């Protein structure tokens, strides 16, 4: 049962050091009886964003800061299963923010329990998807835990007012009013929202210095293509250009290769779970390459019916991830189905990266279902073309029956 405000003595805060969570520490202490605030930063590949966080958290009132390295677990247990499912939200979004939230929230719950905390706090806005993703995970692992969401309580109404609050409390920020895009970065992607992007009529400033961080625009990419070969074992990438790598190394390497070739840019007006549409620009160079390569290998290794049905599964899987329903029986059941389909998805995919394009350049697998002896246009001894006559007659029988019925009723 949720605790009353006066009974909350210790709060664990999901802390990024960004604008929202920077002001939440002093706000919590002002509004929750000078409670103890323990900050938790999950390292899912934000890079330099974590620099100086401990000093900043302690100076603004936190009693301690945990920095948890979750990068490899994030890739292996959340990213790869989503890629294996072929899950893409609304045909474009590779779910970079979506599947990072469950692993972060799960670790925060573990720390909150170990610390004997009375509540967990997050900095997600009341308009966004992340509040749902965080809180559904908290409910899955600590159903009785009190959740504090300042954006649903405080009088602050805008990022401008947040900056004013920070300045009044002498909280240092890495942003300013002119470059105040709302960004989310991890090892998988970088999202950009706000400012000129709030009008879908505006073209993203891909060529503007400082806008893109993970790569360049297609126009600025080299005139020579880059070839890359990715090896998969049971649907998971394990090597690039013959070199074995862990998950972090795979994604980091592909981000580099894709980024320099202008790959993986997406401009999306997406349907948020809360009902509104939002416009964002996403950089996912390595992710775009992995999705493409994995799908190419499945073309070769999965039978027709499984391949087609799995495409339907991918749509639902993407919804579940986007909606924050990672820790649900349905997601786990769909993952069990996907795991079964991946047993023969082993092989090598060669791709050509060129000015924003990912071009197929060859695929091989010991489990290939492509039989050149059957598929050939030349003479073969496997496929009797005359057999197609009976097949078409039976397959087309319902159409023929319907046509007879239609003709009879029209004649009447």
Residue pairs with C-beta under 8 A, 6 or more apart in sequence:
1 144
2 144
2 146
2 147
3 118
3 119
3 146
5 32
5 33
6 33
7 118
8 32
8 33
8 35
8 118
8 119
8 146
8 148
9 33
9 35
9 36
9 118
10 35
10 36
10 38
10 115
10 116
10 117
10 118
10 119
11 28
11 32
11 35
11 36
11 37
11 38
11 117
11 118
11 119
11 120
11 121
11 148
12 38
12 39
12 40
12 108
12 111
12 112
12 115
12 117
12 119
12 120
12 121
13 21
13 24
13 25
13 28
13 37
13 38
13 39
13 40
13 62
13 120
13 121
13 122
13 123
14 21
14 40
14 42
14 104
14 105
14 108
14 120
14 121
14 122
14 123
14 134
15 21
15 25
15 39
15 40
15 41
15 53
15 57
15 62
15 65
16 41
16 46
16 49
16 123
17 41
17 49
17 50
17 52
17 53
17 56
17 57
18 49
18 123
19 159
19 162
19 163
19 166
19 173
19 175
19 180
20 123
20 124
20 125
20 150
20 151
20 162
21 39
21 123
22 56
22 60
22 166
22 171
22 173
23 162
23 165
23 166
23 169
23 171
24 121
24 123
24 150
25 37
25 39
25 57
25 60
25 61
25 62
26 60
26 61
26 169
26 171
27 150
27 154
27 165
28 35
28 37
28 61
28 121
28 148
28 150
29 35
29 37
29 61
31 153
31 154
32 148
35 118
36 63
37 61
37 62
37 63
37 121
38 62
38 63
38 64
38 65
38 66
38 111
38 115
38 117
39 53
39 57
39 62
39 64
39 65
39 66
40 65
40 66
40 68
40 107
40 108
40 111
41 50
41 53
41 57
41 65
41 66
41 67
41 68
42 68
42 70
42 103
42 104
42 107
42 108
43 50
43 67
43 68
43 69
43 70
43 71
44 70
44 71
44 74
44 100
44 103
44 104
44 186
44 187
44 188
45 71
45 74
45 185
45 186
45 187
45 188
45 248
45 251
46 185
46 186
47 185
49 185
50 67
53 65
53 67
54 65
54 67
56 172
57 65
58 64
58 65
60 169
60 171
66 111
68 107
68 111
70 103
70 104
70 107
71 187
71 247
71 248
72 246
72 247
72 248
73 103
74 99
74 100
74 103
74 186
74 187
74 188
75 187
75 188
75 247
75 248
75 250
75 251
76 236
76 247
77 103
78 99
78 100
78 102
78 103
78 326
79 99
79 188
79 247
79 251
79 287
80 235
80 236
80 237
80 247
81 335
81 338
82 95
82 99
82 317
82 318
82 321
83 235
83 287
83 290
83 291
83 294
84 235
84 236
84 294
84 338
84 339
84 342
84 345
85 310
85 313
85 314
85 317
85 318
85 334
85 335
85 338
86 291
86 294
86 295
86 298
86 310
86 311
86 313
86 314
86 317
87 95
87 314
87 315
87 317
87 318
87 321
88 94
88 95
88 291
88 314
88 318
89 95
89 98
89 270
89 318
89 319
89 321
89 322
90 268
90 270
90 271
90 318
92 266
92 268
92 270
93 266
93 268
93 270
93 282
93 318
93 322
94 188
94 189
94 266
94 282
94 284
94 287
94 288
94 291
95 318
95 321
95 322
96 184
96 186
96 188
96 189
96 190
96 191
96 282
96 284
96 287
97 129
97 130
97 184
97 186
97 189
97 191
98 129
98 133
98 321
98 322
98 324
99 321
99 326
100 184
100 186
100 188
101 130
101 133
101 134
101 137
101 324
102 133
102 137
102 324
102 326
102 327
104 134
105 122
105 133
105 134
105 135
105 137
105 138
106 137
106 141
106 327
108 120
108 138
109 120
109 137
109 138
109 141
109 142
109 145
110 141
111 117
112 120
112 142
112 145
113 142
117 145
118 146
119 145
119 146
119 147
119 148
120 138
120 142
120 145
120 146
120 147
120 148
121 147
121 148
121 149
121 150
122 130
122 131
122 134
122 135
122 147
122 148
122 149
123 150
123 151
124 130
124 131
124 134
124 149
124 151
125 131
125 151
126 149
126 151
126 152
127 272
127 274
127 276
128 272
128 274
129 272
129 273
129 274
129 322
129 323
129 324
131 149
131 151
131 152
132 273
132 274
132 323
132 324
133 323
133 324
133 326
134 324
135 147
135 149
135 324
136 324
136 325
136 326
136 327
137 324
137 326
137 327
138 145
138 147
140 327
140 328
141 327
156 162
156 165
159 180
159 182
159 194
160 177
163 173
163 175
163 177
163 180
165 171
166 173
179 210
180 194
180 195
181 192
181 193
181 194
181 195
181 197
182 191
182 192
182 193
182 194
183 190
183 191
183 192
183 193
184 190
184 191
185 191
185 213
187 248
187 251
187 252
187 255
188 251
188 284
188 286
188 287
189 214
189 282
189 283
189 284
189 287
190 213
190 214
190 282
190 283
191 280
191 281
191 282
191 283
192 204
192 211
192 280
192 281
192 282
192 283
193 278
193 279
193 280
193 281
196 202
196 205
197 204
197 279
197 280
197 281
198 279
199 279
200 269
200 279
204 211
204 265
204 267
204 281
205 211
206 212
206 217
206 219
206 265
207 217
207 219
207 220
212 265
212 283
213 283
214 255
214 259
214 264
214 283
214 284
214 285
215 255
215 258
215 259
215 260
215 261
215 262
215 263
215 264
215 265
215 283
215 285
216 259
216 260
216 262
217 262
217 265
217 356
218 262
218 265
218 355
218 356
218 357
219 262
219 355
220 262
221 260
221 261
221 262
221 354
221 355
221 356
222 260
222 261
225 261
225 352
225 353
225 354
225 359
226 257
226 260
226 261
226 352
226 353
226 354
227 350
227 351
227 352
227 353
227 361
228 240
228 241
228 254
228 257
228 289
228 350
228 351
228 353
229 240
229 241
229 242
229 348
229 349
229 350
229 351
230 237
230 239
230 240
230 250
230 254
230 289
230 290
230 293
230 348
230 349
230 351
231 237
231 238
231 239
231 240
231 242
231 347
231 348
232 238
232 293
232 294
232 297
232 345
232 346
232 347
232 348
232 349
233 346
234 342
234 343
234 345
234 346
235 294
235 338
235 341
235 342
235 345
236 342
237 245
237 250
237 290
237 293
237 294
238 244
238 245
238 250
239 245
240 250
240 253
240 254
245 253
250 286
250 290
251 286
251 287
251 290
252 286
253 286
254 285
254 286
254 287
254 289
254 290
255 285
255 286
256 286
257 285
257 286
257 289
257 353
258 264
258 285
258 286
258 288
258 289
258 353
259 283
259 285
261 285
261 353
261 354
261 355
261 356
262 355
262 356
263 285
263 288
263 289
263 353
263 356
263 357
263 358
264 282
264 283
264 284
264 285
264 286
264 287
264 288
264 289
265 281
265 282
265 283
265 356
266 281
266 282
266 284
267 279
267 280
267 281
268 279
268 280
268 281
268 282
269 277
269 278
269 279
270 277
270 278
270 279
270 280
271 277
272 278
273 322
273 323
273 324
288 358
289 351
289 353
289 358
292 351
292 358
293 349
293 351
294 345
294 349
296 349
296 351
296 360
296 363
297 345
297 347
297 349
297 363
297 365
298 307
298 310
298 345
299 307
299 363
300 347
300 363
300 365
300 368
300 369
300 370
301 344
301 345
301 346
301 347
301 365
301 367
301 368
301 369
302 310
302 341
302 344
302 345
302 369
303 369
306 341
310 337
310 338
310 341
313 334
313 337
313 338
316 330
316 334
317 331
317 334
317 335
317 338
320 326
320 328
320 330
320 331
320 334
321 331
325 331
344 365
344 367
345 365
345 367
346 365
346 366
346 367
347 363
347 364
347 365
347 366
347 367
347 368
348 363
348 364
348 365
349 360
349 362
349 363
350 360
350 361
350 362
350 363
351 358
351 359
351 360
351 361
352 358
352 359
352 360
352 361
353 359
371 382
373 380
373 382
374 380
374 382
374 383
